[in-house]
Amino acid sequence: MLLTEKEKELLLSILKKERGKIFQGKEKKDSIESLIHKLEQSMRNIQVNKIPKKVDTFKKSFSE
């Protein structure tokens, strides 16, 4: 399942708010915590992988 960045943010916020109300069992809480962790890591990876245009242009000028 592919989610956009905005969809991931919304899902993450909903899971964080509602995890105690909806998911009562210990096993379910562990799986939800795991899912939250994966989504947060994915969001961090997206932020790290974005290269500003100035840096990208700077790299191109040195490689030529």
N, C-alpha and C positions, 0 to 999 in steps of 0.2 A: 504494500500500500504506500503510495507516494503522497506526501503531504506538503503543502506549501509552507513557507516560513510562518506566515500569519496563522495558518491552521495549527501548526505545532505550538505556537505561543498560546493560542486559545485552549487547546487540549491540555497543555501543561498547567495552565492556571485553573482549569476546571478540576483536573485530577488532584491538584494540591488542596483546593478548597473542599472538595467533596469526598476525599478518600476515607475519612473517618465515618461519615454518614452512610455511604453506600456499601463499602467493603468492610464487613465486620469480622470475617474470619482471619486468623493469623496468616494462613497460606495466601489468601487473597491480598492481604496487606503487603506481604513480601513481594508478590508479583507486581503489584502496583508501584511499590517503591523502586523496583527494578526498572519498570517502564518509565517512571519519572526520571530516574537517573540517566537512562538511555536518551530520552528526549532532551534533557539538559545538556548532555554531552554533544548531541547532534547540533543543538543551537550554538554551543561554543565553537564547534568545528566550522560552522557556517561563518561565524564572525571572524575566526582566525584566517580562513581561506580567502576572504575578501581582500583583494590587493587594491589599495588606492591607486588612482590613475597616475598620480605624480610619481609614485614609486615605480610603477610599471614602466612609465616613460623613461625614468632615470635608468632602469636596468637595460632597456633597449638601446639607449645611447652608448652605454659602455660595451655592449656586446657587439656593436658594429665596427 
